[in-house]
């Protein structure tokens, strides 16, 4: 599975968190390694004698992080370096969590309708079934007392999951990103992963800019998280060295251990704006894509889904004679030339 990321600003988003992590490393660990090879030459960073080297290191490591962006994201999403057992266990856990949140919201919705009047037999039976679910019973009283804002927050958590069970990922970040990766296919049968470059090449400039801007926060927190993990590993290794300043290093280990999950959660929450921007790009950009491909947007949604399904299939697999079915959606080149006024 591929993810929607990239862009010219990617390197810039990586440099700032890299500089922050280098500053933490310089201030807390390098002084303790003053006499340890090969770190003794790097202690000048902590003393401010080599600001140029500090900036150069930030830029270089930021570029490296940007180049490794896809595999780094895939690890956090659960697609890379995850054992099969851990992958399946994570997917099952998030499937149960999503179902629990969906059931709680369904109970609140049905109870509100029941307060307005008798429910139809099918809905009454569904309400009785859901009220017996363990996940609903555990939170029932608190959900009933919750405000509209708290219920909206519960809906927001549920919205960070993909619609299709088969698209679930084993991590929170993976699901939060997967929800908008599947959006175009679920609504329009348009494979946005396969046609992403085509979409961004034809979509309105404002829509492309919104996607690129919305990714900035997610990239920042992801790079900051990986930098913290690297500094944390260095701090743990430093504890084994004799010249280590134990209290400072221990404080660094504790602080980074606490902050790393915080940055991960921040990255998950930051995907909300990213998801909204991608949805907007799909909704307003698919018409431009169809026009650029020489296709006429059908008036019926069912026919549009059929058209995009054939376009995606044509781009994904070798040509087959059945692909000629796409001809009924293609624009007549002669008519298009006359519309442009270039011929009479």
DAVEN-V156567 format. One record per pair of residues at least 4 apart in sequence whose C-alpha atoms are under 8 Angstrom apart, sorted by sequence separation. I is the first residue (numbers start at 1). J is the second residue. D is the distance in whole Angstrom. If there is no record, write none. Layout:
BEGIN
I:J:D + I:J:D
END
This chain:
BEGIN
6:10:6 + 9:13:6 + 10:14:7 + 11:15:6 + 12:16:7 + 13:17:7 + 14:18:6 + 15:19:6 + 16:20:6 + 17:21:6 + 18:22:6 + 19:23:6 + 20:24:6 + 21:25:6 + 22:26:6 + 23:27:6 + 24:28:6 + 25:29:5 + 26:30:5 + 27:31:7 + 28:32:8 + 29:33:7 + 30:34:6 + 33:37:8 + 35:39:8 + 36:40:6 + 38:42:8 + 39:43:7 + 42:46:8 + 43:47:7 + 44:48:6 + 45:49:6 + 50:54:6 + 51:55:6 + 52:56:6 + 53:57:6 + 54:58:6 + 55:59:6 + 56:60:6 + 57:61:6 + 58:62:6 + 59:63:6 + 60:64:6 + 61:65:6 + 62:66:6 + 63:67:6 + 64:68:6 + 65:69:6 + 68:72:6 + 69:73:6 + 70:74:6 + 71:75:6 + 72:76:7 + 73:77:6 + 74:78:6 + 75:79:6 + 78:82:6 + 82:86:6 + 83:87:6 + 84:88:6 + 85:89:6 + 86:90:6 + 87:91:6 + 88:92:6 + 89:93:6 + 90:94:6 + 91:95:6 + 92:96:6 + 93:97:6 + 94:98:6 + 95:99:6 + 96:100:6 + 97:101:6 + 98:102:6 + 99:103:6 + 100:104:6 + 101:105:6 + 102:106:6 + 103:107:6 + 104:108:6 + 105:109:6 + 106:110:6 + 107:111:6 + 108:112:6 + 109:113:6 + 110:114:6 + 111:115:6 + 112:116:7 + 113:117:7 + 114:118:6 + 119:123:6 + 120:124:6 + 121:125:6 + 122:126:6 + 123:127:6 + 124:128:6 + 125:129:6 + 126:130:6 + 127:131:6 + 128:132:7 + 129:133:7 + 132:136:7 + 133:137:6 + 134:138:6 + 135:139:7 + 136:140:6 + 137:141:8 + 139:143:6 + 140:144:6 + 141:145:6 + 142:146:6 + 146:150:6 + 147:151:6 + 148:152:6 + 149:153:6 + 150:154:6 + 151:155:6 + 152:156:6 + 153:157:6 + 154:158:6 + 155:159:6 + 156:160:7 + 157:161:8 + 163:167:8 + 164:168:7 + 170:174:7 + 171:175:6 + 172:176:6 + 173:177:6 + 174:178:6 + 175:179:6 + 176:180:8 + 177:181:6 + 178:182:6 + 179:183:6 + 180:184:8 + 182:186:6 + 183:187:6 + 184:188:6 + 185:189:4 + 186:190:8 + 191:195:6 + 192:196:5 + 195:199:6 + 196:200:6 + 197:201:6 + 198:202:6 + 199:203:6 + 203:207:7 + 204:208:7 + 205:209:6 + 206:210:6 + 207:211:6 + 208:212:6 + 209:213:6 + 210:214:6 + 211:215:6 + 212:216:7 + 214:218:8 + 215:219:6 + 216:220:6 + 217:221:6 + 218:222:6 + 219:223:6 + 220:224:6 + 221:225:6 + 222:226:6 + 223:227:6 + 224:228:6 + 225:229:6 + 226:230:6 + 227:231:6 + 228:232:6 + 229:233:6 + 230:234:6 + 231:235:6 + 232:236:6 + 233:237:6 + 234:238:6 + 235:239:6 + 236:240:7 + 237:241:7 + 240:244:8 + 245:249:6 + 246:250:6 + 247:251:6 + 248:252:6 + 249:253:6 + 250:254:6 + 251:255:6 + 252:256:6 + 253:257:6 + 254:258:6 + 255:259:6 + 256:260:6 + 257:261:7 + 258:262:7 + 259:263:6 + 260:264:6 + 261:265:6 + 262:266:6 + 263:267:6 + 264:268:6 + 265:269:6 + 266:270:6 + 267:271:7 + 268:272:8 + 270:274:7 + 271:275:6 + 272:276:6 + 273:277:6 + 274:278:6 + 275:279:6 + 276:280:6 + 277:281:6 + 278:282:6 + 279:283:6 + 280:284:6 + 281:285:5 + 282:286:6 + 284:288:8 + 285:289:6 + 286:290:6 + 287:291:6 + 288:292:6 + 289:293:6 + 290:294:6 + 291:295:5 + 299:303:8 + 300:304:6 + 301:305:6 + 302:306:6 + 303:307:6 + 304:308:6 + 305:309:6 + 306:310:6 + 307:311:6 + 308:312:6 + 309:313:6 + 310:314:6 + 311:315:6 + 312:316:6 + 313:317:6 + 314:318:7 + 319:323:7 + 326:330:7 + 331:335:8 + 332:336:6 + 333:337:6 + 334:338:6 + 335:339:6 + 336:340:6 + 337:341:7 + 338:342:6 + 24:29:8 + 25:30:6 + 26:31:7 + 34:39:7 + 35:40:5 + 44:49:5 + 45:50:6 + 74:79:5 + 75:80:5 + 82:87:6 + 113:118:8 + 114:119:6 + 119:124:6 + 131:136:6 + 132:137:7 + 146:151:7 + 162:167:6 + 169:174:5 + 170:175:7 + 184:189:6 + 185:190:5 + 203:208:7 + 239:244:6 + 244:249:7 + 280:285:8 + 281:286:8 + 290:295:5 + 291:296:7 + 298:303:6 + 299:304:8 + 314:319:6 + 331:336:7 + 337:342:6 + 338:343:5 + 33:39:6 + 34:40:5 + 44:50:6 + 45:51:7 + 74:80:5 + 75:81:6 + 113:119:7 + 130:136:7 + 131:137:6 + 162:168:6 + 168:174:8 + 169:175:5 + 184:190:5 + 185:191:5 + 238:244:6 + 290:296:7 + 291:297:8 + 298:304:5 + 337:343:6 + 338:344:6 + 33:40:6 + 34:41:8 + 75:82:7 + 161:168:7 + 168:175:6 + 184:191:6 + 185:192:7 + 192:199:8 + 239:246:7 + 290:297:7 + 297:304:7 + 45:53:8 + 143:151:8 + 184:192:6 + 200:208:6 + 30:39:7 + 34:43:6 + 45:54:6 + 71:80:7 + 78:87:7 + 169:178:8 + 182:191:8 + 314:323:7 + 30:40:8 + 33:43:8 + 168:178:8 + 182:192:8 + 239:249:7 + 287:297:7 + 167:178:7 + 181:192:7 + 238:249:7 + 239:250:8 + 30:42:7 + 31:43:6 + 181:193:7 + 30:43:5 + 110:123:7 + 162:175:6 + 236:249:8 + 310:323:7 + 161:175:5 + 162:176:8 + 235:249:6 + 31:46:7 + 160:175:6 + 161:176:6 + 167:182:8 + 235:250:8 + 311:326:8 + 30:46:7 + 111:127:8 + 160:176:5 + 162:178:6 + 163:179:7 + 310:326:6 + 26:43:7 + 110:127:6 + 160:177:8 + 161:178:7 + 162:179:4 + 235:252:7 + 236:253:7 + 161:179:5 + 162:180:7 + 235:253:6 + 26:45:6 + 27:46:5 + 160:179:6 + 307:326:7 + 26:46:5 + 107:127:6 + 159:179:8 + 162:182:7 + 232:252:8 + 232:253:6 + 307:329:7 + 23:46:8 + 107:130:7 + 163:186:8 + 107:131:7 + 232:256:6 + 232:257:7 + 103:130:6 + 229:256:8 + 228:256:6 + 107:136:8 + 104:135:8 + 229:260:7 + 298:329:8 + 22:54:8 + 103:135:8 + 104:136:5 + 228:260:6 + 297:329:7 + 103:136:7 + 296:329:6 + 295:329:6 + 296:330:6 + 19:54:8 + 100:135:6 + 104:139:8 + 108:143:8 + 225:260:6 + 295:330:4 + 296:331:6 + 19:55:8 + 22:58:7 + 100:136:7 + 104:140:8 + 108:144:7 + 294:330:6 + 295:331:5 + 294:331:5 + 225:263:6 + 19:58:5 + 104:143:8 + 224:263:7 + 225:264:7 + 18:58:6 + 18:59:8 + 222:263:7 + 16:58:8 + 221:263:6 + 222:264:7 + 15:58:6 + 18:61:7 + 221:264:7 + 15:59:6 + 18:62:6 + 221:266:7 + 222:267:6 + 15:61:7 + 16:62:8 + 105:151:8 + 221:267:5 + 15:62:4 + 14:62:5 + 15:63:7 + 218:266:8 + 219:267:8 + 13:62:8 + 14:63:7 + 105:154:8 + 218:267:5 + 12:62:7 + 105:155:7 + 217:267:7 + 218:268:8 + 11:62:6 + 14:65:6 + 11:63:5 + 14:66:6 + 218:270:6 + 101:154:7 + 217:270:6 + 218:271:6 + 11:65:8 + 101:155:8 + 11:66:5 + 10:66:6 + 101:157:8 + 102:158:7 + 214:270:8 + 215:271:8 + 101:158:6 + 214:271:8 + 214:273:6 + 215:274:6 + 98:158:6 + 214:274:5 + 98:161:7 + 211:274:6 + 214:277:7 + 211:277:5 + 3:70:8 + 210:277:6 + 211:278:6 + 95:165:7 + 207:277:7 + 211:281:8 + 95:168:7 + 207:280:7 + 208:281:7 + 94:168:8 + 207:281:5 + 94:169:8 + 94:170:7 + 91:168:6 + 93:170:8 + 94:171:8 + 204:281:8 + 207:284:8 + 1:79:8 + 91:169:6 + 92:170:8 + 94:172:8 + 203:281:7 + 207:285:8 + 90:169:7 + 91:170:4 + 90:170:4 + 91:171:8 + 204:284:8 + 89:170:7 + 90:171:6 + 203:284:7 + 204:285:7 + 87:169:8 + 88:170:7 + 203:285:4 + 87:170:6 + 199:282:8 + 202:285:7 + 203:286:7 + 86:170:8 + 200:285:8 + 203:288:6 + 199:285:6 + 202:288:6 + 203:289:7 + 199:286:7 + 202:289:6 + 79:169:8 + 192:282:8 + 199:289:6 + 202:292:7 + 78:169:7 + 173:264:8 + 198:289:7 + 77:169:7 + 78:170:6 + 176:268:6 + 77:170:7 + 78:171:6 + 77:171:6 + 173:267:7 + 177:271:7 + 76:171:7 + 77:172:7 + 173:268:5 + 176:271:6 + 180:275:5 + 184:279:8 + 77:173:6 + 78:174:6 + 172:268:7 + 176:272:8 + 179:275:8 + 183:279:7 + 76:173:7 + 77:174:4 + 76:174:7 + 77:175:7 + 177:275:7 + 180:278:7 + 184:282:6 + 180:279:7 + 160:272:8 + 188:301:8 + 190:305:7 + 188:304:7 + 189:305:5 + 188:305:5 + 189:306:7 + 191:308:8 + 195:312:7 + 187:305:8 + 190:308:5 + 191:309:8 + 194:312:7 + 189:308:6 + 190:309:6 + 188:308:7 + 189:309:5 + 190:311:8 + 191:312:6 + 194:315:8 + 190:312:6 + 194:316:7 + 73:222:8 + 65:223:7 + 3:177:8 + 3:178:8 + 4:181:7 + 3:181:7 + 4:193:7 + 3:193:7 + 2:193:6 + 4:196:8 + 9:212:8 + 13:216:6 + 17:220:6 + 21:224:7 + 16:220:8 + 17:221:8 + 20:224:8 + 7:212:7 + 14:219:7 + 18:223:7 + 29:234:8 + 33:238:8 + 10:216:8 + 13:219:6 + 14:220:6 + 17:223:6 + 18:224:7 + 21:227:6 + 25:231:6 + 29:235:7 + 32:238:8 + 13:220:6 + 17:224:5 + 21:228:6 + 24:231:8 + 35:243:8 + 10:219:8 + 14:223:6 + 18:227:6 + 29:238:7 + 5:215:8 + 17:227:7 + 21:231:7 + 33:243:7 + 32:243:6 + 33:244:7 + 32:244:5 + 32:245:5 + 29:244:8 + 29:248:8 + 28:248:6 + 29:249:7 + 28:249:7 + 28:252:7
END
